[in-house]
């Protein structure tokens, strides 16, 4: 609501940090959905070659911020300072290796840096359930979601999406009436993927 927007602290930029596949980009889309905002994806692979030269950079940033900075890296901190509450602009970055960046520029750009941890047991249980059902799977008594949630500790939501897609092919979905899904169907596919080990997650805590 407008009153809430006016009274809430003004946060102009946040960085979502965490291992690959924990759901950082999904959270960006969720923010846009919940706030009815327009998403401008400024990742390098998305804008490469589309806004050439100085004029192209100015046009791109003008579309997003309705301002005209000369250089993205140099002027982004200054640009963020010009943003007011009524502009309703939020810069959201995502990174799986924020500790590789230069600390000073990073903290100049982002007001908040949030660690996105791997999913806990309850979250993994719901993720398995929702993914399987969303991809045409039928959850019956032969499918032990509890075991899946326990054994998938150390894996990210992105890993679980990959596993469910590989198992629930069109042919396998058609077979469910005669051959119900079991946890082993997914465990075999999961065993082929390297999990996010505790050491990698700890790196985010140690280097913050």
Backbone as CSV, one residue per row, in Angstrom:
resi,resn,N_x,N_y,N_z,CA_x,CA_y,CA_z,C_x,C_y,C_z
1,UNK,0.839,-1.187,0.000,0.000,0.000,0.000,0.877,1.241,0.000
2,UNK,0.296,2.370,-0.383,1.036,3.617,-0.431,1.528,4.052,0.946
3,UNK,0.684,4.009,2.005,1.163,4.396,3.342,2.332,3.529,3.814
4,UNK,2.243,2.223,3.555,3.309,1.321,3.959,4.595,1.644,3.198
5,UNK,4.454,1.933,1.921,5.615,2.265,1.092,6.295,3.537,1.596
6,UNK,5.485,4.485,2.044,6.028,5.755,2.500,6.734,5.638,3.848
7,UNK,6.235,4.737,4.723,6.777,4.628,6.080,7.915,3.608,6.191
8,UNK,7.976,2.673,5.256,9.014,1.633,5.320,10.386,2.228,5.015
9,UNK,11.451,1.648,5.590,12.807,2.130,5.279,13.083,2.040,3.784
10,UNK,13.770,3.045,3.259,14.078,3.068,1.829,15.310,2.224,1.558
11,UNK,15.123,1.106,0.889,16.220,0.248,0.463,16.265,0.322,-1.055
12,UNK,17.364,0.816,-1.596,17.460,1.028,-3.033,18.071,-0.158,-3.764
13,UNK,18.850,-0.972,-3.045,19.534,-2.077,-3.720,19.833,-3.203,-2.745
14,UNK,19.686,-4.432,-3.214,20.020,-5.604,-2.413,20.756,-6.616,-3.291
15,UNK,21.628,-7.380,-2.663,22.330,-8.459,-3.354,21.925,-9.778,-2.718
16,UNK,21.420,-10.701,-3.523,21.082,-12.039,-3.059,22.267,-12.942,-3.354
17,UNK,22.879,-13.478,-2.315,24.081,-14.290,-2.471,23.841,-15.702,-1.964
18,UNK,24.425,-16.670,-2.642,24.288,-18.057,-2.229,24.786,-18.987,-3.314
19,UNK,24.973,-20.268,-2.983,25.462,-21.235,-3.965,24.537,-21.336,-5.184
20,UNK,25.049,-21.889,-6.261,24.253,-22.094,-7.476,23.009,-22.916,-7.152
21,UNK,21.868,-22.479,-7.690,20.661,-23.283,-7.608,19.828,-23.133,-6.350
22,UNK,20.178,-22.189,-5.450,19.395,-22.064,-4.214,18.103,-21.278,-4.417
23,UNK,17.936,-20.654,-5.589,16.684,-19.957,-5.875,16.787,-18.447,-5.869
24,UNK,17.964,-17.915,-6.145,18.147,-16.461,-6.126,17.314,-15.777,-7.213
25,UNK,17.388,-16.305,-8.424,16.633,-15.691,-9.524,15.130,-15.891,-9.337
26,UNK,14.754,-17.016,-8.751,13.348,-17.245,-8.459,12.833,-16.184,-7.489
27,UNK,13.660,-15.809,-6.507,13.273,-14.774,-5.544,13.130,-13.416,-6.223
28,UNK,13.989,-13.136,-7.204,13.871,-11.882,-7.955,12.518,-11.816,-8.653
29,UNK,12.137,-12.912,-9.300,10.837,-12.945,-9.982,9.685,-12.865,-8.976
30,UNK,9.873,-13.462,-7.802,8.833,-13.400,-6.773,8.646,-11.974,-6.274
31,UNK,9.751,-11.247,-6.119,9.672,-9.845,-5.703,8.850,-9.045,-6.704
32,UNK,9.141,-9.251,-7.982,8.417,-8.524,-9.036,6.931,-8.890,-9.044
33,UNK,6.645,-10.185,-8.841,5.249,-10.637,-8.842,4.481,-10.034,-7.673
34,UNK,5.069,-10.084,-6.486,4.379,-9.614,-5.284,4.211,-8.108,-5.271
35,UNK,5.116,-7.379,-5.908,5.042,-5.917,-5.904,4.462,-5.355,-7.198
36,UNK,4.068,-6.255,-8.117,3.537,-5.841,-9.424,4.535,-4.928,-10.151
37,UNK,5.814,-5.294,-10.052,6.871,-4.482,-10.655,7.276,-5.034,-12.017
38,UNK,7.875,-4.178,-12.824,8.420,-4.574,-14.113,9.886,-4.959,-13.928
39,UNK,10.262,-6.122,-14.445,11.632,-6.598,-14.310,12.462,-6.213,-15.534
40,UNK,13.568,-5.531,-15.293,14.555,-5.256,-16.333,15.770,-6.117,-16.022
41,UNK,16.018,-7.119,-16.846,17.122,-8.043,-16.626,18.396,-7.457,-17.223
42,UNK,19.316,-7.041,-16.357,20.538,-6.390,-16.812,21.753,-7.296,-16.724
43,UNK,21.547,-8.620,-16.734,22.682,-9.533,-16.736,23.462,-9.368,-18.032
44,UNK,24.763,-9.625,-17.944,25.639,-9.387,-19.098,25.181,-10.138,-20.344
45,UNK,24.814,-11.402,-20.185,24.424,-12.196,-21.352,23.126,-11.702,-21.974
46,UNK,22.329,-10.990,-21.200,21.037,-10.520,-21.697,21.147,-9.193,-22.444
47,UNK,22.133,-8.371,-22.074,22.236,-7.051,-22.700,23.421,-6.924,-23.661
48,UNK,24.244,-7.987,-23.733,25.433,-7.923,-24.592,25.047,-7.658,-26.050
49,UNK,25.599,-6.599,-26.621,25.362,-6.278,-28.021,24.058,-5.566,-28.308
50,UNK,23.188,-5.431,-27.316,21.878,-4.815,-27.556,21.897,-3.304,-27.377
51,UNK,22.842,-2.804,-26.573,22.919,-1.365,-26.324,24.364,-0.896,-26.533
52,UNK,24.821,-0.883,-27.785,26.229,-0.559,-28.068,26.556,0.915,-27.834
53,UNK,27.793,1.144,-27.440,28.290,2.506,-27.312,27.740,3.266,-26.128
54,UNK,28.227,4.488,-25.994,27.825,5.362,-24.894,26.325,5.665,-24.936
55,UNK,25.838,5.931,-26.142,24.418,6.252,-26.277,23.528,5.088,-25.916
56,UNK,23.974,3.875,-26.262,23.180,2.692,-25.930,23.078,2.474,-24.445
57,UNK,24.186,2.679,-23.734,24.179,2.530,-22.278,23.261,3.552,-21.634
58,UNK,23.315,4.772,-22.123,22.455,5.813,-21.585,20.980,5.480,-21.820
59,UNK,20.667,4.967,-23.001,19.284,4.624,-23.318,18.786,3.508,-22.414
60,UNK,19.630,2.474,-22.205,19.239,1.348,-21.374,18.928,1.794,-19.944
61,UNK,19.838,2.571,-19.367,19.644,3.008,-17.995,18.526,4.039,-17.882
62,UNK,18.329,4.813,-18.918,17.220,5.769,-18.906,15.882,5.039,-18.858
63,UNK,15.777,3.923,-19.574,14.543,3.138,-19.552,14.259,2.604,-18.158
64,UNK,15.325,2.228,-17.433,15.149,1.638,-16.111,14.965,2.701,-15.042
65,UNK,15.853,3.693,-15.033,15.871,4.664,-13.948,15.305,6.034,-14.331
66,UNK,15.061,6.234,-15.630,14.627,7.526,-16.143,15.665,8.613,-15.810
67,UNK,16.916,8.196,-15.807,18.041,9.106,-15.612,19.066,8.823,-16.708
68,UNK,20.114,9.633,-16.797,21.062,9.437,-17.877,22.514,9.459,-17.385
69,UNK,22.949,8.378,-16.702,24.353,8.310,-16.287,25.253,8.006,-17.468
70,UNK,26.543,8.366,-17.363,27.470,8.169,-18.478,28.074,6.770,-18.478
71,UNK,28.381,6.247,-17.324,29.020,4.939,-17.261,28.399,4.133,-16.131
72,UNK,28.090,2.855,-16.418,27.398,2.013,-15.441,28.238,1.787,-14.191
73,UNK,29.450,1.256,-14.343,30.263,0.906,-13.173,30.639,2.143,-12.361
74,UNK,31.024,3.208,-13.066,31.496,4.410,-12.391,30.373,5.170,-11.714
75,UNK,29.219,5.250,-12.362,28.162,6.136,-11.891,26.996,5.452,-11.196
76,UNK,27.023,4.105,-11.149,25.892,3.413,-10.526,25.687,3.832,-9.070
77,UNK,26.739,3.938,-8.244,26.516,4.402,-6.864,25.905,5.803,-6.815
78,UNK,26.380,6.702,-7.696,25.808,8.052,-7.733,24.358,8.012,-8.185
79,UNK,24.090,7.138,-9.148,22.736,6.990,-9.673,21.775,6.540,-8.581
80,UNK,22.219,5.575,-7.771,21.369,5.055,-6.704,21.064,6.126,-5.662
81,UNK,22.013,7.028,-5.432,21.790,8.097,-4.458,20.686,9.043,-4.908
82,UNK,20.491,9.134,-6.226,19.469,10.046,-6.753,18.059,9.461,-6.694
83,UNK,17.981,8.163,-6.455,16.674,7.513,-6.410,15.933,7.919,-5.141
84,UNK,14.686,8.325,-5.292,13.843,8.709,-4.158,12.782,7.641,-3.946
85,UNK,12.127,7.698,-2.809,11.112,6.699,-2.469,10.009,6.647,-3.520
86,UNK,9.632,7.810,-4.030,8.529,7.855,-4.997,8.909,7.263,-6.350
87,UNK,10.205,7.058,-6.617,10.626,6.455,-7.880,10.289,4.971,-7.945
88,UNK,10.237,4.331,-6.780,9.884,2.904,-6.695,10.776,2.036,-7.580
89,UNK,12.058,2.242,-7.450,13.050,1.462,-8.183,13.898,0.695,-7.181
90,UNK,14.064,-0.592,-7.427,14.911,-1.421,-6.574,15.890,-2.187,-7.452
91,UNK,17.164,-2.041,-7.170,18.193,-2.787,-7.881,18.460,-4.080,-7.104
92,UNK,18.270,-5.226,-7.769,18.497,-6.519,-7.130,19.575,-7.262,-7.909
93,UNK,20.647,-7.597,-7.229,21.712,-8.371,-7.853,21.726,-9.785,-7.309
94,UNK,22.264,-10.708,-8.069,22.427,-12.091,-7.607,23.862,-12.531,-7.880
95,UNK,24.410,-13.319,-6.957,25.782,-13.787,-7.147,26.018,-15.078,-6.372
96,UNK,26.717,-16.008,-7.021,27.123,-17.236,-6.345,28.542,-17.117,-5.790
97,UNK,29.250,-16.029,-6.165,30.607,-15.816,-5.654,30.837,-14.328,-5.369
98,UNK,30.094,-13.775,-4.438,30.252,-12.338,-4.148,31.613,-12.008,-3.559
99,UNK,32.253,-13.011,-2.931,33.552,-12.759,-2.307,34.671,-12.607,-3.342
100,UNK,34.389,-12.865,-4.613,35.379,-12.645,-5.671,35.383,-11.190,-6.150
101,UNK,34.371,-10.446,-5.756,34.263,-9.052,-6.202,35.095,-8.140,-5.302
102,UNK,35.367,-6.926,-5.807,36.042,-5.931,-4.992,35.068,-5.453,-3.915
103,UNK,35.513,-5.517,-2.667,34.612,-5.250,-1.542,34.089,-3.812,-1.521
104,UNK,34.964,-2.867,-1.734,34.561,-1.463,-1.620,33.464,-1.082,-2.614
105,UNK,33.635,-1.345,-3.930,32.554,-1.025,-4.879,31.272,-1.810,-4.598
106,UNK,31.424,-3.070,-4.136,30.259,-3.905,-3.862,29.387,-3.288,-2.783
107,UNK,30.023,-2.846,-1.698,29.266,-2.267,-0.589,28.768,-0.863,-0.895
108,UNK,29.388,-0.215,-1.868,28.888,1.093,-2.289,27.578,0.962,-3.055
109,UNK,27.472,-0.119,-3.819,26.293,-0.311,-4.671,25.112,-0.892,-3.886
110,UNK,25.371,-1.877,-3.033,24.265,-2.597,-2.388,24.053,-2.162,-0.943
111,UNK,22.810,-1.778,-0.636,22.442,-1.411,0.736,22.399,-2.635,1.649
112,UNK,21.950,-3.749,1.091,21.819,-4.981,1.865,22.384,-6.142,1.059
113,UNK,23.073,-7.053,1.749,23.539,-8.292,1.131,22.921,-9.442,1.925
114,UNK,22.082,-10.229,1.273,21.330,-11.290,1.938,21.835,-12.659,1.503
115,UNK,22.157,-13.516,2.466,22.574,-14.882,2.172,21.348,-15.771,2.010
116,UNK,21.251,-16.449,0.878,20.163,-17.395,0.629,20.706,-18.797,0.911
117,UNK,20.323,-19.409,2.030,20.876,-20.720,2.385,20.194,-21.845,1.617
118,UNK,20.766,-23.036,1.703,20.120,-24.190,1.081,18.862,-24.526,1.882
119,UNK,17.956,-25.227,1.248,16.657,-25.512,1.855,16.780,-26.483,3.029
120,UNK,15.955,-26.273,4.069,15.927,-27.203,5.192,14.990,-28.367,4.880
121,UNK,14.827,-29.286,5.826,14.037,-30.500,5.579,12.597,-30.181,5.160
122,UNK,11.932,-29.319,5.925,10.523,-29.008,5.624,10.379,-28.382,4.241
123,UNK,11.325,-27.506,3.902,11.269,-26.863,2.586,11.506,-27.875,1.471
124,UNK,12.470,-28.778,1.688,12.749,-29.790,0.663,11.548,-30.705,0.460
125,UNK,10.856,-31.039,1.518,9.662,-31.895,1.417,8.617,-31.224,0.514
126,UNK,8.360,-29.950,0.766,7.358,-29.230,-0.032,7.826,-29.034,-1.475
127,UNK,9.130,-28.798,-1.633,9.665,-28.616,-2.991,9.493,-29.892,-3.803
128,UNK,9.854,-31.045,-3.216,9.665,-32.328,-3.907,8.195,-32.521,-4.279
129,UNK,7.322,-32.317,-3.321,5.883,-32.534,-3.539,5.358,-31.646,-4.669
130,UNK,5.661,-30.370,-4.592,5.140,-29.436,-5.593,5.747,-29.674,-6.975
131,UNK,7.039,-29.953,-7.027,7.693,-30.194,-8.316,7.140,-31.432,-8.999
132,UNK,7.004,-32.502,-8.236,6.505,-33.754,-8.814,5.092,-33.579,-9.348
133,UNK,4.239,-32.940,-8.574,2.849,-32.729,-9.008,2.787,-31.766,-10.198
134,UNK,3.605,-30.723,-10.176,3.592,-29.732,-11.270,4.076,-30.325,-12.589
135,UNK,4.884,-31.377,-12.520,5.422,-31.996,-13.735,4.676,-33.277,-14.119
136,UNK,3.470,-33.433,-13.591,2.619,-34.553,-14.007,2.753,-35.812,-13.191
137,UNK,3.515,-35.762,-12.091,3.674,-36.943,-11.256,2.500,-37.144,-10.310
138,UNK,2.250,-38.395,-9.969,1.182,-38.735,-9.017,1.840,-39.235,-7.733
139,UNK,1.520,-38.587,-6.623,2.094,-38.981,-5.334,1.172,-39.993,-4.672
140,UNK,1.639,-41.233,-4.569,0.864,-42.315,-3.957,1.627,-42.848,-2.747
141,UNK,1.097,-43.916,-2.145,1.737,-44.510,-0.972,3.108,-45.119,-1.285
142,UNK,3.363,-45.380,-2.556,4.656,-45.984,-2.924,5.779,-44.941,-3.008
143,UNK,5.412,-43.679,-2.990,6.400,-42.610,-3.115,6.663,-41.996,-1.746
144,UNK,7.826,-42.290,-1.193,8.188,-41.834,0.146,8.861,-40.463,0.067
145,UNK,8.066,-39.412,0.236,8.600,-38.056,0.174,9.502,-37.752,1.368
146,UNK,9.224,-38.399,2.507,10.050,-38.184,3.694,11.494,-38.593,3.431
147,UNK,11.673,-39.751,2.807,13.015,-40.220,2.481,13.694,-39.299,1.480
148,UNK,12.931,-38.842,0.483,13.494,-37.925,-0.506,13.966,-36.634,0.154
149,UNK,13.151,-36.111,1.075,13.510,-34.868,1.750,14.764,-35.039,2.596
150,UNK,14.909,-36.202,3.225,16.083,-36.445,4.068,17.347,-36.652,3.242
151,UNK,17.240,-37.461,2.203,18.428,-37.821,1.429,18.914,-36.683,0.538
152,UNK,18.055,-35.706,0.289,18.438,-34.601,-0.586,19.032,-33.422,0.181
153,UNK,19.368,-33.617,1.457,20.061,-32.577,2.210,21.395,-32.273,1.535
154,UNK,21.675,-31.011,1.305,22.902,-30.640,0.607,22.684,-30.349,-0.861
155,UNK,21.468,-30.622,-1.351,21.131,-30.316,-2.737,20.249,-29.063,-2.777
156,UNK,20.341,-28.326,-3.850,19.588,-27.078,-3.980,18.259,-27.320,-4.690
157,UNK,17.324,-26.372,-4.602,16.092,-26.482,-5.372,16.342,-26.659,-6.866
158,UNK,17.405,-26.026,-7.364,17.753,-26.186,-8.775,18.104,-27.618,-9.108
159,UNK,18.802,-28.295,-8.200,19.107,-29.710,-8.394,17.828,-30.533,-8.453
160,UNK,16.896,-30.244,-7.552,15.653,-31.024,-7.490,14.820,-30.830,-8.753
161,UNK,14.820,-29.614,-9.276,14.118,-29.361,-10.544,14.732,-30.212,-11.648
162,UNK,16.048,-30.249,-11.709,16.756,-31.026,-12.725,16.406,-32.514,-12.624
163,UNK,16.354,-33.024,-11.401,16.047,-34.441,-11.180,14.615,-34.758,-11.608
164,UNK,13.675,-33.953,-11.172,12.268,-34.209,-11.493,12.036,-34.173,-12.999
165,UNK,12.644,-33.231,-13.685,12.486,-33.143,-15.141,13.077,-34.359,-15.844
166,UNK,14.202,-34.861,-15.314,14.833,-36.018,-15.958,14.047,-37.303,-15.727
167,UNK,13.359,-37.402,-14.600,12.603,-38.619,-14.283,11.226,-38.614,-14.931
168,UNK,10.541,-37.491,-14.826,9.154,-37.444,-15.294,9.082,-37.097,-16.785
169,UNK,9.552,-38.014,-17.586,9.417,-37.875,-19.027,7.972,-38.196,-19.413
170,UNK,7.619,-37.902,-20.629,6.254,-38.187,-21.103,5.948,-39.679,-20.990
171,UNK,6.923,-40.510,-21.345,6.737,-41.962,-21.271,6.530,-42.422,-19.834
172,UNK,7.325,-41.872,-18.892,7.206,-42.295,-17.490,5.889,-41.847,-16.885
173,UNK,5.425,-40.686,-17.266,4.132,-40.196,-16.762,3.001,-41.131,-17.197
174,UNK,3.065,-41.616,-18.435,2.032,-42.518,-18.951,2.046,-43.873,-18.246
175,UNK,3.188,-44.255,-17.697,3.326,-45.557,-17.032,2.828,-45.573,-15.591
176,UNK,2.523,-44.424,-15.040,2.239,-44.331,-13.608,1.079,-45.196,-13.143
177,UNK,0.084,-45.376,-13.992,-1.083,-46.181,-13.598,-0.685,-47.620,-13.299
178,UNK,0.288,-48.153,-14.054,0.740,-49.526,-13.853,1.981,-49.610,-12.968
179,UNK,2.842,-48.599,-13.091,4.096,-48.596,-12.316,4.190,-47.262,-11.567
180,UNK,3.669,-47.210,-10.340,3.680,-45.956,-9.577,5.110,-45.475,-9.302
181,UNK,5.224,-44.206,-9.117,6.520,-43.616,-8.797,7.000,-44.052,-7.416
182,UNK,8.315,-44.219,-7.278,8.917,-44.530,-5.986,10.072,-43.558,-5.747
183,UNK,10.525,-43.502,-4.512,11.642,-42.621,-4.177,12.895,-43.006,-4.951
184,UNK,13.084,-44.312,-5.203,14.271,-44.775,-5.916,14.381,-44.186,-7.319
185,UNK,13.239,-43.920,-7.945,13.265,-43.309,-9.275,14.037,-41.994,-9.251
186,UNK,13.827,-41.224,-8.194,14.453,-39.907,-8.084,15.843,-39.982,-7.455
187,UNK,16.040,-40.934,-6.550,17.344,-41.067,-5.887,18.429,-41.443,-6.887
188,UNK,18.103,-42.312,-7.841,19.090,-42.695,-8.855,19.544,-41.480,-9.665
189,UNK,18.580,-40.639,-10.034,18.922,-39.425,-10.799,19.678,-38.428,-9.921
190,UNK,19.310,-38.360,-8.651,19.954,-37.428,-7.733,21.414,-37.804,-7.484
191,UNK,21.702,-39.109,-7.491,23.058,-39.585,-7.203,24.064,-39.172,-8.276
192,UNK,23.577,-38.751,-9.435,24.459,-38.339,-10.519,24.873,-36.868,-10.420
193,UNK,24.326,-36.169,-9.419,24.582,-34.732,-9.272,25.424,-34.486,-8.031
194,UNK,26.388,-33.589,-8.159,27.214,-33.208,-7.007,26.419,-32.270,-6.103
195,UNK,26.328,-32.567,-4.818,25.596,-31.685,-3.906,26.394,-30.441,-3.541
196,UNK,25.740,-29.496,-2.909,26.425,-28.326,-2.353,26.923,-28.733,-0.980
197,UNK,28.212,-28.894,-0.855,28.764,-29.356,0.410,28.768,-28.242,1.447
198,UNK,28.834,-28.662,2.711,28.811,-27.718,3.820,29.926,-26.684,3.710
199,UNK,31.107,-27.118,3.192,32.234,-26.204,3.079,31.911,-25.023,2.161
200,UNK,31.187,-25.298,1.063,30.857,-24.223,0.121,29.888,-23.235,0.749
201,UNK,28.899,-23.750,1.482,27.951,-22.869,2.141,28.641,-22.065,3.230
202,UNK,29.568,-22.700,3.946,30.291,-22.028,5.018,31.131,-20.878,4.483
203,UNK,31.602,-21.000,3.244,32.411,-19.936,2.646,31.688,-18.609,2.645
204,UNK,30.386,-18.639,2.465,29.597,-17.405,2.456,29.535,-16.782,3.844
205,UNK,29.507,-17.638,4.871,29.435,-17.151,6.227,30.777,-16.589,6.684
206,UNK,31.857,-17.234,6.274,33.191,-16.850,6.715,33.643,-15.557,6.061
207,UNK,33.289,-15.382,4.738,33.828,-14.249,3.989,32.890,-13.063,3.923
208,UNK,31.792,-13.122,4.651,30.838,-12.021,4.533,31.401,-10.709,5.064
